[in-house]
Amino acid sequence: MARVLVGLSGGVDSAVAAALLLEQGHEVTAAYMKNWINAEGIPGDCPWEQDVEDAHAVAKQLGIEFRVVDLIDAYRERIVNYLIEGYRDGITPNPDVWCNREMKFGVFLDYALSQDFEFVGTGHYARRRTLSDGTAAILRGADPNKDQSYFLAMMTQFQVAHALFPTGEMLKPEVRAVADRFKLCVADKKDSQGICFIGAVKMSDFLRHYVADSPGDIVDTSGKKLGKHQGLHLHTLGQRKGHGVASPREGMAYVVVGKDIVNNRLIVGWDTTESPRLYATTCIVGTLNWINEEVTGVRTIEAQPRYRAKAETCTVTALANGKAQVVFKRSQRAISPGQICAFYDGGRLMGAGVFEEIID
């Protein structure tokens, strides 16, 4: 049995993770990661105080030590700044993926190891396995509707080797049942929503607090001016609503199909497979991270271009510059630079990269 520091978020999944690890005989301590308190008055719901109270109550019920770990400075440096700079540069960053790599299994894991813990436990819906070569691997969660392996795709081998995901072996109803069995005070608490650790804050409100509006033209794919936008950072590829341009076609809406960064123009088009820019099969992916085995030549695997997207068959070709070309078997909608492309071999997560260029 091992010494495990469980990250208690105040929700049911991490609470059940702590209970299960304790039941398995591990020496368990609970900690709340204090990353964001919304002291800057951004509109929205950041229920960190309630979450700390709930996490403390769970630890008390389980009879385990509870501590609060202040990671606010690291979170601002590694996640908030990354988020702001990404949108300023016209890309669509993914804070949830980087939060796992940089915070939960970054500075929080470093803290755990410095306190002589061997593992960090979380409530992620993913499964950890040790392969025949001794390396640690991540498999999709047992519950296909809750699988969160995509959000772990940028984790390193070292991080995976020190991670435990007990709830990933279960279906969500089973997790609720375990919470009831332990009579946990969060058994019926709703799942949290919103940006990692920030909460249910509108992204537009969050960005407007840090990035000044930069108005420009909205144009169609032929360059015809259709309206004005308040800033390219407030829009994402594939966006159907909120751009303010009414469609002249009955039953067919304009969607965002591109951003002209140089001329500060937002490009809209029709939401069809024939629409220029909206669908693509070939992309360049950088910032590659391989958990177990690296693709060094050409390989056919699966790639998941966003969290709720289906993993699709693709051909990955390693490039000399440390990047990779990804060619999907079927055209993909609204692939956005800055987003994470997660790679799978069947149910095993191989790693990920960041979309840098959409070719065609």
Buried (B, 14 or more C-beta within 10 A) or exposed (E): EBBBBBBBBBBBBBBBBBBBBBBEEBBBBBBBBBBBBBEEEBEBEBBBEEBBBBBBBBBEBBEBEBBEBEBBEBBBEBBBEBBBEBBBEBBBBBBBBBBBBBBBBBBBBEBBBEEEBBBBBBBBBBBBEEEEEEBBBBBBBBBEEBBBBBBBBBBBBEBBBBBBBBBBBBBBEBBBBBBEEBEBBBBEBEEBEBBBBBBEBEBBEBBBEBBEEEEBBBBBBEEEEBBEBBBBBBBBBBBEEEBBBEBEEEEEBBBBBBBBEEEBBBBBBBBEEEBEBBBBBBBBBBEBBBBBBEBEEEBEBBBBBBBEBEBBEBBBEBEEEEBBBBBBEEBBBBBBBBBBBBBBBEBBBBBBBBBBEBEE
